[in-house]
Amino acid sequence: KSKLEDNKPKKQSSAPATSRRRRHSSIQDKVDFPPLSLDRQLSDSEVLELMSLLHVCCGLKVQAQMYLTNEETSAILSVIACSCPPFSPAGVRFVQLMLCILLACPFLISLGECEHAVVQWFQWLLEKLPDFDRACEGECSYGELLLLIAIHLREGQLPQLEELISDTLQMKVSSSLKRGHFSMLRQLFLKVFTEEVVCAHAVSVPPTPSLSGHMTGYLPVHCVHQLIKTRTFRKHGISIKDWVYQQLLTVSEPLHPTLPPLTQAFVTSILLPGTTGQATAYASGSSAPLPTNNVPFSAEEVLRVFQQSPGGTEPAFPVPSQLLMFYYVLLYQDCCLTNLKALLLQRGGHSPAAYSSTVLAQVPMMQLLQHARQHQAAYTTLYPSLLRLTATHLPHLCLVENWLKEEEGTSASASFMPIAKFSSKKINLASLREVLQYLQTSPSKALLLLTHLSTLSPSSLIPYCPTLTSTLPLLLTPSVPRRIQALYLQFWTKVNTVIPRKLWLETVNALRPPEMQQMRPLTHQNLTEDPLTILRCNPKVFRCPPVFEILLRILAAYSSASRAWLQEHAHTQTCVAMTNPESPTAHVTKEERDELCVALIAAQESASIQLLLEVCLPTDEDEKCQAEFGPQLSALREIRCLVCSYLHQTFIAEPSLVKLVHFQGYPPELLPMMVSGVPSMHICLDFISELLGQPQTEKQQFAVRLAASIIQQYPLPDTMGIAKDIFKRLSLLTNEIPPEMLEGYFLPLLPAVVKLCQTFPPVCSDATAFLVQLSKVCLPSNRPTAAVFSYPSDPGTGPLQGSSWFEFAEAYLDEKPGGLFRSIKDTFQELVSTTIVKV
């Protein structure tokens, strides 16, 4: 009885189910289906009606879980498998919809006699695919959807397949792909669409012309991307290089989101054919190369993308194609470097051939980066990865200062109104060269031409670049007007945003000393390996601020490039040593090589800083100029400002250089300039005690003078303790330094004592104690002992026979005027007048 009661609700629900089946049957009887046969082609209107009906039925079943009778299931399957749609876009859409409905409702093949009809329909789709492609030329075909479904089914990628079906049906499909009938449908599908069929069809499909992000649906690029990722092409020995190359050449804006992943998958298939997606390390014992059917693009194929069209100045291929090829080259270089150890093991110690610097020099990298940055909406899937690779391998193209200068130049050009306009005629290069040759005698013509050039866009200035850079030495003459030098700098800054590497080389070669002009021109690799070559220029550059600013920007760029090159070189040598025990450098460990690399970079950059500090030292001509016009209007002051700005940026980027440069030391007369002009000099407070404790007297003196200047500039509470430590250290040194060295050691430090007391008056007691102690030890060998240095109560008693030690000191000062003792006395008087009295 209890079992009957438990089954009673089920019996009550059978009546509604029966009525539901009767209602559905009556609805099916009322639907007027057209005659269905694969031999009779339907019209567009009939296809649209069937699509609407089946789309509603699929939605009710998938979303609302509506019950379908066997008759309704058979009818729906008949519409899918026995319909012959027209060779038109409507027919293509019908096939795509029917494929996804069949996958979303796999229960449709639950009846055994339906399997043969489904297989026959799959074969019919393959047979009629060329007819649909011809009839819908330029339109999306259902062949790409077939390929994607086959790939996802073969690889068991159910989440990707669910997303594909959901996008096509415009409804969420999730649970139906995990039921038992889906496995049967998968077997039927893969029985027809084998891997050989899928690969052959993918290769035969031509690349999509003018592929862009506006194109929707499933395109050949989706299929090829999936086949490359799943290594299907490699398994069947099919090369896809030509297809990928042709597709990269036929693209347009906005960029299709699948193109960057396609490029990445292609590079991975070339270098790491045994992996998918991200690279994985190879087993250390495996030295046999893995088979691969793809080879990288040749240098000629890469450069062909960036060539100009025949007989014109426009590029032969669109900018999106150039950006993708630039991305491919950087990605290939990055993959080679990241997986170098695995590649060496895989290839028996032979590293993959990377693209040479000659090839990279012909790629307009900065122009492409600038275009992508200005049109980020069109390159949302490419620009972040491209910028990351550029900043990693080409850091000299991503200097913040250059990008800020570019923004400043753009805003200045927009607001600048030229005095004279020459837009009606184009400037002749021959006439420009002739005008610039007479720059010193007739600067007015050059001023007008340069004013006009300043109004042009950066790309329009490229033809004039060789002429203007070759005449840069003419600007070094003091008689050249400053306005012309400023216009030169403005021109150089604009061109630097489009062709920086070419401009840098031409500028450095033009500014070499006259005795080196006949030598072989420097190359990009020469300057990368030794950036100090840039400072071996015409000495007149160091007193021409606009040209010197150009030189500093080139030095910053090549210093960054050299740092990246040295790190890559060290990484390469480490991988070679780890994979080849017979290598000459195999005995050097990775840690030792990294330390050597860091030391070399630091030595190289500190050497450039020391050279720049030497530039700031005044010459005889500078002193004459300052005496005539004042220090505020001299070129030396402007040069020092440029050097200080450069040093501040360098110290902020690498704080360890501050310690290295100050432990090396530099002329003390530059300390006021450094402390007041370089804000990051406060870093010295962290190591000033260590510098003061060095055994070399020169470093100790430099530490005291440096500390006095910094404490005066930054009078912080913590620095007062440093000042007290300095006086303690100086008091100890008075007894350690030999008498003959006292004057040479302490005399230069007395001005620093005054600075410390003026900054912190409470340390005057420490300073006074130090000066008294120093005055006692600086007298000659027959000076009174320390006990006599207290003023005697009876002037007629004591070792001096009636004269105090003050009188002895005065007599000593009269014999040696200007000595250390007199300087001590003058220092004490200055302390009293400037510090104690003020308090």
ABEGO torsion letter per residue (X at the ends): XAAAAAAAAAAAAAAAAAAAAAAAAAAAAABBBBBBBAABBBBAAAAAAAAAAAAAAAAAAAAAGBBBBAAAAAAAAAAAAABBBBBBAAAAAAAAAAAAAAAABAAAAABAAAAAAAAAAAAAAAAAAAAAAAAABGBBBAAAAAAAAAAAAAAGBAAAAAAAAAAAAGBBBAAAAABAAAAAAAAAAAAABBAAAAAAAAAABBBBBGBBAABBEBBAAAAAAAAAAAGAAAAAGBBAAAAAAAAAABBBOBBBAAAAAAAAAAAAAAABAABBEBBBBBBAABABBBBBABBBBBAAAAAAAABBBBGBABBABBAAAAAAAAAAAAAAAAAAAAAAAAAAAAAGGBBBBBBBAAAAAABBAAAAAAAAAABAAAAAAAAAAAAAAAAAABAAAABAAAAAAAAAAAAAAAABBBABBAAABBBBAAAAAAAAAAAAABAAAAAAAAAAAAABBAAAAAAAAAAAAAAAAAAABAABBAAAAAAAAAAAAAAAAABAAAAAAAAAAAABBAAAAABBBBBAAAAAABAAAAABBBAAAAABAAAAAAAAAAAAAAAAAAAAAAAAAAAAAAAAAAABAABAAAABBAAAAAAAAAAAAAAAAAAAAAAAAAAABBBAAAAAAAAAAEAAABAAAAAAAAAAAAAAAAAAABAAAAAAAAAAEBBAAAAAAAAAABAAAAAAAAAAAAAAABABAAAAAAAAAAAAAAAAABBBAAAAAAAAAAAAAAAAAAAABBAAAAAAAAAAAAAAAAAAAAABAAAAAAAAAAAAAAAAAABBAABBBAAAABBBABAABEAAGGBBAAAAAAAAAAABBGBAAAAAAAAAAAAAAAAAAAX
